[in-house]
């Protein structure tokens, strides 16, 4: 009896340790994502010595208008992601064969009847498979310029957190934007963003109800079936 209780205690201790490790891993992953998608702030202006010039510090060319071009500037991303994938395969094969021998009327093989030496066979196969998937994501998210590359390309990143009723919706975005693709309204479609990384996640009661519990996830991971 005592040994059974001890085994149960050891089992629950192991499960608790695994759960703690999983929670620590989730926390580290969340902190890494926050660092990756955190807003970039412009550099603090450096004090400059008076040199008699009228304009001091950095400036924005008149041709750029209100478009983003420096670290910390805001840029609106229009999410117009839509993907449709379809695949269909079909196969149909068939094969048949027959053989027939006419036994001699004399000799040791004369007792065989024609039906005894006839053989035939048929083989056929037919297979068919289809697969389809479609995704749609639309909306807007405003990000900040985190880095200006030497060729003028902008690396942007940002996130949006929306709390609706009893759940949180999080949209995270990062990618490379060419300055020429930015419209005069200071926005750019997501289809023109290179190396785009878009994450749409949620948490709350509905999100928790739609995923497995930690114990079920553990047994699903160790199950060989």
Steps between C-alpha positions, in 0.01 A plus 500: 500500500778740598698417186195574282452837668869575456481419127198726460680781680805461278279499189321820599834659592636422154186637337527816710864546397411456134217750535736751664754457221228549238373816673855637522548428130175677415601801707839524330335469157254780585782727618693428180197588286448822695861596432469415131179697443554783746463856372814683391547850636696774326844579629526784746621821337863576568596847615673690225731792511389826350672538166299784351282278278125557485398130494646268757472123532334255265239597245249330271503582128196685372447229236434233764198678646361329810630155406707305751873505442680511833527281807194549719272622220154344477383298200158345442490147360186395313453127562368354176627143534307236311629158399318223317655161435342203325638164402338200336644165399343205322636164387336216311685191387388165368654182376358170373648187356398152392665187373357189339654174381346233282609158624598239248247232407751222540769421748530539874340850500193397308289460817511882569191687400527852349342653807778358717775692325336842463617781735423867525534791739388861545652777711376855542568801724322831535597779738400862544592777744425870540625769736411868532585779741416870509598777740383860524637780718395861461540808715754766588787526744731795556864415563820693559820516299760307697793525259593676177724283284782649291296465179207691648284197578309526827474224757169547681343320793214541742203338666139570585318359804121509508296395804148394403265382774690213666781447254806673362592512131861570407628592153877515451673611182855547375667519160694705245331787317635677194467877531366528145202278591376734772200702381456872565255399776791324675368147459607191311325167429637195674542326164789738423686429825803274469574233762165582660425330829137522606378341822134503597439340837249521781466412865214485743213268582422413138866441417545278807187301419623428146833346602599187690588507867862465612452140620336394174776673301759307704342163428452596135871575474618174663236276341641279219160496326 
